[in-house]
Amino acid sequence: MSEPTEQEPQGPPLTRKVRVSDIEDEASKTIAITEAERAEIVDLLDLVALEALDFDYLLRRGGGGRVHLSGHLKADATQTCVVTLEPVPASLDIPVEIDFWPRPAIESLEKRAEDPSQAGLIDWPEAITDDTIDLGPVVYETFATALDPYPKKEGASFQWSQGNSEPEDRESGPFAALKQLKKP
């Protein structure tokens, strides 16, 4: 018999590939997720529900084969309160700006980034692969990182109890049972 193998890593939960050569400059587009994608995102991010996730965007081609994405992500989700374990609604409205560069331009940037005199570069561009950019991971990663990692229901707070501040009774402490075993 063969041993069980690890599951193959799956691709991103959301993929929306766009060919750079097909981009209509300044044409407004929208990405809406399917029910299957919604279910996978809910599972991956341990959400109670994902009511809406939409991404409105514009793509603009630039010099050197670069592409600039500007968009707006809107989402309504329900998370679990880390204190009470009750549902907590989360509404997100996030602006997104990302540049996509051809791989050779990114490799050149990597070489310059190793030079200490080039410190302080702003956001790193995403790669254009085979004349294609994938907007799905941008949407998923923007959504996932914008969620509150420790959602709390309004008014919920941690109330730590340090136990009884009076001295412990000698006959009821943690070693009382052991002491009873030792008695004749």
mmCIF file of the C-alpha atoms, coordinates in Angstrom:
data_MODEL
# 
_entry.id   MODEL 
# 
loop_
_atom_site.group_PDB 
_atom_site.id 
_atom_site.type_symbol 
_atom_site.label_atom_id 
_atom_site.label_alt_id 
_atom_site.label_comp_id 
_atom_site.label_asym_id 
_atom_site.label_entity_id 
_atom_site.label_seq_id 
_atom_site.pdbx_PDB_ins_code 
_atom_site.Cartn_x 
_atom_site.Cartn_y 
_atom_site.Cartn_z 
_atom_site.occupancy 
_atom_site.B_iso_or_equiv 
_atom_site.pdbx_formal_charge 
_atom_site.auth_seq_id 
_atom_site.auth_comp_id 
_atom_site.auth_asym_id 
_atom_site.auth_atom_id 
_atom_site.pdbx_PDB_model_num 
ATOM 1   C CA . MET A 1 1   ? 0.000   0.000  0.000   1.00 0.00 ? 1   MET A CA 1 
ATOM 2   C CA . SER A 1 2   ? 1.198   3.493  -0.685  1.00 0.00 ? 2   SER A CA 1 
ATOM 3   C CA . GLU A 1 3   ? 1.348   6.127  2.003   1.00 0.00 ? 3   GLU A CA 1 
ATOM 4   C CA . PRO A 1 4   ? -1.139  8.983  1.893   1.00 0.00 ? 4   PRO A CA 1 
ATOM 5   C CA . THR A 1 5   ? 0.240   12.003 0.120   1.00 0.00 ? 5   THR A CA 1 
ATOM 6   C CA . GLU A 1 6   ? -0.198  15.600 1.075   1.00 0.00 ? 6   GLU A CA 1 
ATOM 7   C CA . GLN A 1 7   ? -2.925  17.394 -0.753  1.00 0.00 ? 7   GLN A CA 1 
ATOM 8   C CA . GLU A 1 8   ? -1.727  19.441 -3.684  1.00 0.00 ? 8   GLU A CA 1 
ATOM 9   C CA . PRO A 1 9   ? -1.883  23.142 -2.878  1.00 0.00 ? 9   PRO A CA 1 
ATOM 10  C CA . GLN A 1 10  ? -4.842  24.707 -4.590  1.00 0.00 ? 10  GLN A CA 1 
ATOM 11  C CA . GLY A 1 11  ? -4.720  27.885 -6.606  1.00 0.00 ? 11  GLY A CA 1 
ATOM 12  C CA . PRO A 1 12  ? -6.054  31.179 -5.353  1.00 0.00 ? 12  PRO A CA 1 
ATOM 13  C CA . PRO A 1 13  ? -9.732  31.176 -4.350  1.00 0.00 ? 13  PRO A CA 1 
ATOM 14  C CA . LEU A 1 14  ? -10.420 33.924 -6.870  1.00 0.00 ? 14  LEU A CA 1 
ATOM 15  C CA . THR A 1 15  ? -8.972  34.349 -10.337 1.00 0.00 ? 15  THR A CA 1 
ATOM 16  C CA . ARG A 1 16  ? -9.841  36.913 -13.002 1.00 0.00 ? 16  ARG A CA 1 
ATOM 17  C CA . LYS A 1 17  ? -7.252  36.961 -15.768 1.00 0.00 ? 17  LYS A CA 1 
ATOM 18  C CA . VAL A 1 18  ? -7.056  39.897 -18.171 1.00 0.00 ? 18  VAL A CA 1 
ATOM 19  C CA . ARG A 1 19  ? -4.864  39.985 -21.272 1.00 0.00 ? 19  ARG A CA 1 
ATOM 20  C CA . VAL A 1 20  ? -2.890  43.222 -21.375 1.00 0.00 ? 20  VAL A CA 1 
ATOM 21  C CA . SER A 1 21  ? -3.379  43.453 -25.135 1.00 0.00 ? 21  SER A CA 1 
ATOM 22  C CA . ASP A 1 22  ? -7.191  43.391 -24.581 1.00 0.00 ? 22  ASP A CA 1 
ATOM 23  C CA . ILE A 1 23  ? -7.273  46.249 -22.057 1.00 0.00 ? 23  ILE A CA 1 
ATOM 24  C CA . GLU A 1 24  ? -9.560  49.123 -22.981 1.00 0.00 ? 24  GLU A CA 1 
ATOM 25  C CA . ASP A 1 25  ? -8.006  52.187 -21.312 1.00 0.00 ? 25  ASP A CA 1 
ATOM 26  C CA . GLU A 1 26  ? -10.275 53.856 -18.757 1.00 0.00 ? 26  GLU A CA 1 
ATOM 27  C CA . ALA A 1 27  ? -13.112 51.362 -19.348 1.00 0.00 ? 27  ALA A CA 1 
ATOM 28  C CA . SER A 1 28  ? -14.946 50.799 -16.071 1.00 0.00 ? 28  SER A CA 1 
ATOM 29  C CA . LYS A 1 29  ? -15.302 47.123 -15.129 1.00 0.00 ? 29  LYS A CA 1 
ATOM 30  C CA . THR A 1 30  ? -16.694 45.187 -12.163 1.00 0.00 ? 30  THR A CA 1 
ATOM 31  C CA . ILE A 1 31  ? -15.724 41.872 -10.606 1.00 0.00 ? 31  ILE A CA 1 
ATOM 32  C CA . ALA A 1 32  ? -18.505 40.074 -8.735  1.00 0.00 ? 32  ALA A CA 1 
ATOM 33  C CA . ILE A 1 33  ? -17.845 36.690 -7.157  1.00 0.00 ? 33  ILE A CA 1 
ATOM 34  C CA . THR A 1 34  ? -19.722 33.468 -7.810  1.00 0.00 ? 34  THR A CA 1 
ATOM 35  C CA . GLU A 1 35  ? -21.438 31.369 -5.138  1.00 0.00 ? 35  GLU A CA 1 
ATOM 36  C CA . ALA A 1 36  ? -18.642 28.765 -5.290  1.00 0.00 ? 36  ALA A CA 1 
ATOM 37  C CA . GLU A 1 37  ? -15.985 31.465 -4.824  1.00 0.00 ? 37  GLU A CA 1 
ATOM 38  C CA . ARG A 1 38  ? -18.023 32.973 -1.976  1.00 0.00 ? 38  ARG A CA 1 
ATOM 39  C CA . ALA A 1 39  ? -18.199 29.610 -0.195  1.00 0.00 ? 39  ALA A CA 1 
ATOM 40  C CA . GLU A 1 40  ? -14.449 29.031 -0.599  1.00 0.00 ? 40  GLU A CA 1 
ATOM 41  C CA . ILE A 1 41  ? -13.597 32.509 0.727   1.00 0.00 ? 41  ILE A CA 1 
ATOM 42  C CA . VAL A 1 42  ? -15.923 32.012 3.705   1.00 0.00 ? 42  VAL A CA 1 
ATOM 43  C CA . ASP A 1 43  ? -14.126 28.745 4.523   1.00 0.00 ? 43  ASP A CA 1 
ATOM 44  C CA . LEU A 1 44  ? -10.609 30.109 3.999   1.00 0.00 ? 44  LEU A CA 1 
ATOM 45  C CA . LEU A 1 45  ? -11.157 33.215 6.115   1.00 0.00 ? 45  LEU A CA 1 
ATOM 46  C CA . ASP A 1 46  ? -13.334 31.499 8.732   1.00 0.00 ? 46  ASP A CA 1 
ATOM 47  C CA . LEU A 1 47  ? -16.230 33.884 8.179   1.00 0.00 ? 47  LEU A CA 1 
ATOM 48  C CA . VAL A 1 48  ? -19.799 33.377 9.311   1.00 0.00 ? 48  VAL A CA 1 
ATOM 49  C CA . ALA A 1 49  ? -21.033 34.774 5.984   1.00 0.00 ? 49  ALA A CA 1 
ATOM 50  C CA . LEU A 1 50  ? -19.992 36.837 2.989   1.00 0.00 ? 50  LEU A CA 1 
ATOM 51  C CA . GLU A 1 51  ? -23.025 38.748 1.777   1.00 0.00 ? 51  GLU A CA 1 
ATOM 52  C CA . ALA A 1 52  ? -21.290 40.831 -0.925  1.00 0.00 ? 52  ALA A CA 1 
ATOM 53  C CA . LEU A 1 53  ? -17.859 41.265 -2.491  1.00 0.00 ? 53  LEU A CA 1 
ATOM 54  C CA . ASP A 1 54  ? -17.564 43.542 -5.515  1.00 0.00 ? 54  ASP A CA 1 
ATOM 55  C CA . PHE A 1 55  ? -14.600 45.264 -7.101  1.00 0.00 ? 55  PHE A CA 1 
ATOM 56  C CA . ASP A 1 56  ? -15.061 48.202 -9.491  1.00 0.00 ? 56  ASP A CA 1 
ATOM 57  C CA . TYR A 1 57  ? -11.896 49.096 -11.388 1.00 0.00 ? 57  TYR A CA 1 
ATOM 58  C CA . LEU A 1 58  ? -10.174 50.860 -14.258 1.00 0.00 ? 58  LEU A CA 1 
ATOM 59  C CA . LEU A 1 59  ? -7.044  49.667 -16.033 1.00 0.00 ? 59  LEU A CA 1 
ATOM 60  C CA . ARG A 1 60  ? -4.718  52.079 -17.799 1.00 0.00 ? 60  ARG A CA 1 
ATOM 61  C CA . ARG A 1 61  ? -1.738  51.048 -19.917 1.00 0.00 ? 61  ARG A CA 1 
ATOM 62  C CA . GLY A 1 62  ? 1.481   52.969 -19.423 1.00 0.00 ? 62  GLY A CA 1 
ATOM 63  C CA . GLY A 1 63  ? 4.953   53.104 -20.896 1.00 0.00 ? 63  GLY A CA 1 
ATOM 64  C CA . GLY A 1 64  ? 7.244   50.093 -20.943 1.00 0.00 ? 64  GLY A CA 1 
ATOM 65  C CA . GLY A 1 65  ? 4.339   47.632 -20.995 1.00 0.00 ? 65  GLY A CA 1 
ATOM 66  C CA . ARG A 1 66  ? 3.161   48.657 -17.524 1.00 0.00 ? 66  ARG A CA 1 
ATOM 67  C CA . VAL A 1 67  ? -0.459  48.665 -16.400 1.00 0.00 ? 67  VAL A CA 1 
ATOM 68  C CA . HIS A 1 68  ? -1.989  50.736 -13.601 1.00 0.00 ? 68  HIS A CA 1 
ATOM 69  C CA . LEU A 1 69  ? -5.041  49.461 -11.731 1.00 0.00 ? 69  LEU A CA 1 
ATOM 70  C CA . SER A 1 70  ? -7.246  51.800 -9.725  1.00 0.00 ? 70  SER A CA 1 
ATOM 71  C CA . GLY A 1 71  ? -10.340 50.451 -8.116  1.00 0.00 ? 71  GLY A CA 1 
ATOM 72  C CA . HIS A 1 72  ? -12.679 50.246 -5.192  1.00 0.00 ? 72  HIS A CA 1 
ATOM 73  C CA . LEU A 1 73  ? -13.492 47.101 -3.209  1.00 0.00 ? 73  LEU A CA 1 
ATOM 74  C CA . LYS A 1 74  ? -16.810 46.905 -1.386  1.00 0.00 ? 74  LYS A CA 1 
ATOM 75  C CA . ALA A 1 75  ? -17.753 43.988 0.821   1.00 0.00 ? 75  ALA A CA 1 
ATOM 76  C CA . ASP A 1 76  ? -20.254 42.997 3.483   1.00 0.00 ? 76  ASP A CA 1 
ATOM 77  C CA . ALA A 1 77  ? -19.200 40.074 5.641   1.00 0.00 ? 77  ALA A CA 1 
ATOM 78  C CA . THR A 1 78  ? -19.980 38.592 9.018   1.00 0.00 ? 78  THR A CA 1 
ATOM 79  C CA . GLN A 1 79  ? -17.135 37.578 11.315  1.00 0.00 ? 79  GLN A CA 1 
ATOM 80  C CA . THR A 1 80  ? -17.111 35.924 14.742  1.00 0.00 ? 80  THR A CA 1 
ATOM 81  C CA . CYS A 1 81  ? -16.501 38.022 17.866  1.00 0.00 ? 81  CYS A CA 1 
ATOM 82  C CA . VAL A 1 82  ? -13.281 36.892 19.553  1.00 0.00 ? 82  VAL A CA 1 
ATOM 83  C CA . VAL A 1 83  ? -14.833 37.526 22.987  1.00 0.00 ? 83  VAL A CA 1 
ATOM 84  C CA . THR A 1 84  ? -18.451 36.381 22.805  1.00 0.00 ? 84  THR A CA 1 
ATOM 85  C CA . LEU A 1 85  ? -18.318 34.196 19.658  1.00 0.00 ? 85  LEU A CA 1 
ATOM 86  C CA . GLU A 1 86  ? -21.374 36.071 18.368  1.00 0.00 ? 86  GLU A CA 1 
ATOM 87  C CA . PRO A 1 87  ? -21.671 37.293 14.765  1.00 0.00 ? 87  PRO A CA 1 
ATOM 88  C CA . VAL A 1 88  ? -20.106 40.688 14.007  1.00 0.00 ? 88  VAL A CA 1 
ATOM 89  C CA . PRO A 1 89  ? -20.987 42.510 10.772  1.00 0.00 ? 89  PRO A CA 1 
ATOM 90  C CA . ALA A 1 90  ? -18.135 44.037 8.765   1.00 0.00 ? 90  ALA A CA 1 
ATOM 91  C CA . SER A 1 91  ? -18.638 46.518 5.928   1.00 0.00 ? 91  SER A CA 1 
ATOM 92  C CA . LEU A 1 92  ? -15.580 47.392 3.863   1.00 0.00 ? 92  LEU A CA 1 
ATOM 93  C CA . ASP A 1 93  ? -15.078 50.173 1.347   1.00 0.00 ? 93  ASP A CA 1 
ATOM 94  C CA . ILE A 1 94  ? -11.422 50.223 0.266   1.00 0.00 ? 94  ILE A CA 1 
ATOM 95  C CA . PRO A 1 95  ? -9.623  52.137 -2.489  1.00 0.00 ? 95  PRO A CA 1 
ATOM 96  C CA . VAL A 1 96  ? -7.047  50.064 -4.381  1.00 0.00 ? 96  VAL A CA 1 
ATOM 97  C CA . GLU A 1 97  ? -4.080  51.264 -6.481  1.00 0.00 ? 97  GLU A CA 1 
ATOM 98  C CA . ILE A 1 98  ? -1.653  48.709 -7.949  1.00 0.00 ? 98  ILE A CA 1 
ATOM 99  C CA . ASP A 1 99  ? 0.887   48.705 -10.755 1.00 0.00 ? 99  ASP A CA 1 
ATOM 100 C CA . PHE A 1 100 ? 1.627   45.680 -12.928 1.00 0.00 ? 100 PHE A CA 1 
ATOM 101 C CA . TRP A 1 101 ? 5.015   45.493 -14.665 1.00 0.00 ? 101 TRP A CA 1 
ATOM 102 C CA . PRO A 1 102 ? 6.553   43.083 -17.164 1.00 0.00 ? 102 PRO A CA 1 
ATOM 103 C CA . ARG A 1 103 ? 8.865   40.543 -15.527 1.00 0.00 ? 103 ARG A CA 1 
ATOM 104 C CA . PRO A 1 104 ? 12.106  42.015 -16.964 1.00 0.00 ? 104 PRO A CA 1 
ATOM 105 C CA . ALA A 1 105 ? 11.257  45.410 -15.437 1.00 0.00 ? 105 ALA A CA 1 
ATOM 106 C CA . ILE A 1 106 ? 10.626  43.768 -12.040 1.00 0.00 ? 106 ILE A CA 1 
ATOM 107 C CA . GLU A 1 107 ? 13.938  41.872 -12.263 1.00 0.00 ? 107 GLU A CA 1 
ATOM 108 C CA . SER A 1 108 ? 15.704  45.171 -12.967 1.00 0.00 ? 108 SER A CA 1 
ATOM 109 C CA . LEU A 1 109 ? 13.925  46.712 -9.967  1.00 0.00 ? 109 LEU A CA 1 
ATOM 110 C CA . GLU A 1 110 ? 15.044  43.783 -7.791  1.00 0.00 ? 110 GLU A CA 1 
ATOM 111 C CA . LYS A 1 111 ? 18.675  44.436 -8.734  1.00 0.00 ? 111 LYS A CA 1 
ATOM 112 C CA . ARG A 1 112 ? 18.323  48.127 -7.890  1.00 0.00 ? 112 ARG A CA 1 
ATOM 113 C CA . ALA A 1 113 ? 16.566  47.283 -4.606  1.00 0.00 ? 113 ALA A CA 1 
ATOM 114 C CA . GLU A 1 114 ? 19.642  45.366 -3.456  1.00 0.00 ? 114 GLU A CA 1 
ATOM 115 C CA . ASP A 1 115 ? 21.599  48.630 -3.746  1.00 0.00 ? 115 ASP A CA 1 
ATOM 116 C CA . PRO A 1 116 ? 21.435  50.439 -0.358  1.00 0.00 ? 116 PRO A CA 1 
ATOM 117 C CA . SER A 1 117 ? 21.310  53.811 -2.100  1.00 0.00 ? 117 SER A CA 1 
ATOM 118 C CA . GLN A 1 118 ? 17.943  52.828 -3.608  1.00 0.00 ? 118 GLN A CA 1 
ATOM 119 C CA . ALA A 1 119 ? 16.220  52.358 -0.230  1.00 0.00 ? 119 ALA A CA 1 
ATOM 120 C CA . GLY A 1 120 ? 12.736  53.712 0.300   1.00 0.00 ? 120 GLY A CA 1 
ATOM 121 C CA . LEU A 1 121 ? 10.898  52.384 -2.749  1.00 0.00 ? 121 LEU A CA 1 
ATOM 122 C CA . ILE A 1 122 ? 7.132   52.523 -2.458  1.00 0.00 ? 122 ILE A CA 1 
ATOM 123 C CA . ASP A 1 123 ? 4.752   49.688 -3.299  1.00 0.00 ? 123 ASP A CA 1 
ATOM 124 C CA . TRP A 1 124 ? 6.245   46.789 -5.219  1.00 0.00 ? 124 TRP A CA 1 
ATOM 125 C CA . PRO A 1 125 ? 4.570   46.116 -8.575  1.00 0.00 ? 125 PRO A CA 1 
ATOM 126 C CA . GLU A 1 126 ? 2.818   42.867 -9.468  1.00 0.00 ? 126 GLU A CA 1 
ATOM 127 C CA . ALA A 1 127 ? 4.119   40.837 -12.408 1.00 0.00 ? 127 ALA A CA 1 
ATOM 128 C CA . ILE A 1 128 ? 2.616   40.625 -15.863 1.00 0.00 ? 128 ILE A CA 1 
ATOM 129 C CA . THR A 1 129 ? 3.004   37.003 -16.965 1.00 0.00 ? 129 THR A CA 1 
ATOM 130 C CA . ASP A 1 130 ? 2.519   35.953 -20.589 1.00 0.00 ? 130 ASP A CA 1 
ATOM 131 C CA . ASP A 1 131 ? 0.716   39.233 -21.437 1.00 0.00 ? 131 ASP A CA 1 
ATOM 132 C CA . THR A 1 132 ? -1.746  38.485 -18.602 1.00 0.00 ? 132 THR A CA 1 
ATOM 133 C CA . ILE A 1 133 ? -2.558  39.993 -15.211 1.00 0.00 ? 133 ILE A CA 1 
ATOM 134 C CA . ASP A 1 134 ? -4.714  38.260 -12.620 1.00 0.00 ? 134 ASP A CA 1 
ATOM 135 C CA . LEU A 1 135 ? -7.025  40.569 -10.683 1.00 0.00 ? 135 LEU A CA 1 
ATOM 136 C CA . GLY A 1 136 ? -8.510  37.758 -8.556  1.00 0.00 ? 136 GLY A CA 1 
ATOM 137 C CA . PRO A 1 137 ? -5.641  37.562 -6.049  1.00 0.00 ? 137 PRO A CA 1 
ATOM 138 C CA . VAL A 1 138 ? -5.656  41.369 -5.784  1.00 0.00 ? 138 VAL A CA 1 
ATOM 139 C CA . VAL A 1 139 ? -9.333  41.318 -4.800  1.00 0.00 ? 139 VAL A CA 1 
ATOM 140 C CA . TYR A 1 140 ? -8.942  38.382 -2.393  1.00 0.00 ? 140 TYR A CA 1 
ATOM 141 C CA . GLU A 1 141 ? -5.781  39.682 -0.709  1.00 0.00 ? 141 GLU A CA 1 
ATOM 142 C CA . THR A 1 142 ? -7.184  43.203 -0.365  1.00 0.00 ? 142 THR A CA 1 
ATOM 143 C CA . PHE A 1 143 ? -10.342 41.816 1.227   1.00 0.00 ? 143 PHE A CA 1 
ATOM 144 C CA . ALA A 1 144 ? -8.514  39.367 3.508   1.00 0.00 ? 144 ALA A CA 1 
ATOM 145 C CA . THR A 1 145 ? -6.046  41.938 4.817   1.00 0.00 ? 145 THR A CA 1 
ATOM 146 C CA . ALA A 1 146 ? -8.748  44.580 5.346   1.00 0.00 ? 146 ALA A CA 1 
ATOM 147 C CA . LEU A 1 147 ? -10.806 42.358 7.654   1.00 0.00 ? 147 LEU A CA 1 
ATOM 148 C CA . ASP A 1 148 ? -10.387 42.960 11.377  1.00 0.00 ? 148 ASP A CA 1 
ATOM 149 C CA . PRO A 1 149 ? -8.118  40.150 12.624  1.00 0.00 ? 149 PRO A CA 1 
ATOM 150 C CA . TYR A 1 150 ? -9.746  40.352 16.098  1.00 0.00 ? 150 TYR A CA 1 
ATOM 151 C CA . PRO A 1 151 ? -13.360 41.372 15.551  1.00 0.00 ? 151 PRO A CA 1 
ATOM 152 C CA . LYS A 1 152 ? -15.255 42.342 18.697  1.00 0.00 ? 152 LYS A CA 1 
ATOM 153 C CA . LYS A 1 153 ? -18.946 42.918 19.126  1.00 0.00 ? 153 LYS A CA 1 
ATOM 154 C CA . GLU A 1 154 ? -19.729 46.420 20.353  1.00 0.00 ? 154 GLU A CA 1 
ATOM 155 C CA . GLY A 1 155 ? -19.501 46.519 24.145  1.00 0.00 ? 155 GLY A CA 1 
ATOM 156 C CA . ALA A 1 156 ? -17.685 43.176 24.415  1.00 0.00 ? 156 ALA A CA 1 
ATOM 157 C CA . SER A 1 157 ? -14.538 43.218 26.518  1.00 0.00 ? 157 SER A CA 1 
ATOM 158 C CA . PHE A 1 158 ? -12.170 40.801 28.117  1.00 0.00 ? 158 PHE A CA 1 
ATOM 159 C CA . GLN A 1 159 ? -12.733 40.541 31.874  1.00 0.00 ? 159 GLN A CA 1 
ATOM 160 C CA . TRP A 1 160 ? -9.765  38.740 33.315  1.00 0.00 ? 160 TRP A CA 1 
ATOM 161 C CA . SER A 1 161 ? -10.257 37.206 36.721  1.00 0.00 ? 161 SER A CA 1 
ATOM 162 C CA . GLN A 1 162 ? -7.219  36.704 38.864  1.00 0.00 ? 162 GLN A CA 1 
ATOM 163 C CA . GLY A 1 163 ? -9.150  34.440 41.197  1.00 0.00 ? 163 GLY A CA 1 
ATOM 164 C CA . ASN A 1 164 ? -9.661  34.945 44.925  1.00 0.00 ? 164 ASN A CA 1 
ATOM 165 C CA . SER A 1 165 ? -7.250  37.519 46.308  1.00 0.00 ? 165 SER A CA 1 
ATOM 166 C CA . GLU A 1 166 ? -7.496  36.073 49.819  1.00 0.00 ? 166 GLU A CA 1 
ATOM 167 C CA . PRO A 1 167 ? -4.977  33.457 50.947  1.00 0.00 ? 167 PRO A CA 1 
ATOM 168 C CA . GLU A 1 168 ? -5.873  29.968 49.868  1.00 0.00 ? 168 GLU A CA 1 
ATOM 169 C CA . ASP A 1 169 ? -7.125  27.552 52.473  1.00 0.00 ? 169 ASP A CA 1 
ATOM 170 C CA . ARG A 1 170 ? -4.334  25.054 53.097  1.00 0.00 ? 170 ARG A CA 1 
ATOM 171 C CA . GLU A 1 171 ? -6.739  22.108 52.918  1.00 0.00 ? 171 GLU A CA 1 
ATOM 172 C CA . SER A 1 172 ? -8.165  23.073 49.526  1.00 0.00 ? 172 SER A CA 1 
ATOM 173 C CA . GLY A 1 173 ? -5.035  24.051 47.596  1.00 0.00 ? 173 GLY A CA 1 
ATOM 174 C CA . PRO A 1 174 ? -3.649  22.201 44.586  1.00 0.00 ? 174 PRO A CA 1 
ATOM 175 C CA . PHE A 1 175 ? -1.672  19.778 46.766  1.00 0.00 ? 175 PHE A CA 1 
ATOM 176 C CA . ALA A 1 176 ? -4.485  19.036 49.246  1.00 0.00 ? 176 ALA A CA 1 
ATOM 177 C CA . ALA A 1 177 ? -5.399  15.771 47.509  1.00 0.00 ? 177 ALA A CA 1 
ATOM 178 C CA . LEU A 1 178 ? -1.779  14.610 47.576  1.00 0.00 ? 178 LEU A CA 1 
ATOM 179 C CA . LYS A 1 179 ? -1.529  15.509 51.230  1.00 0.00 ? 179 LYS A CA 1 
ATOM 180 C CA . GLN A 1 180 ? -4.581  13.361 51.928  1.00 0.00 ? 180 GLN A CA 1 
ATOM 181 C CA . LEU A 1 181 ? -2.928  10.371 50.226  1.00 0.00 ? 181 LEU A CA 1 
ATOM 182 C CA . LYS A 1 182 ? 0.129   10.723 52.455  1.00 0.00 ? 182 LYS A CA 1 
ATOM 183 C CA . LYS A 1 183 ? -1.902  10.636 55.731  1.00 0.00 ? 183 LYS A CA 1 
ATOM 184 C CA . PRO A 1 184 ? -1.998  7.249  57.501  1.00 0.00 ? 184 PRO A CA 1 
# 
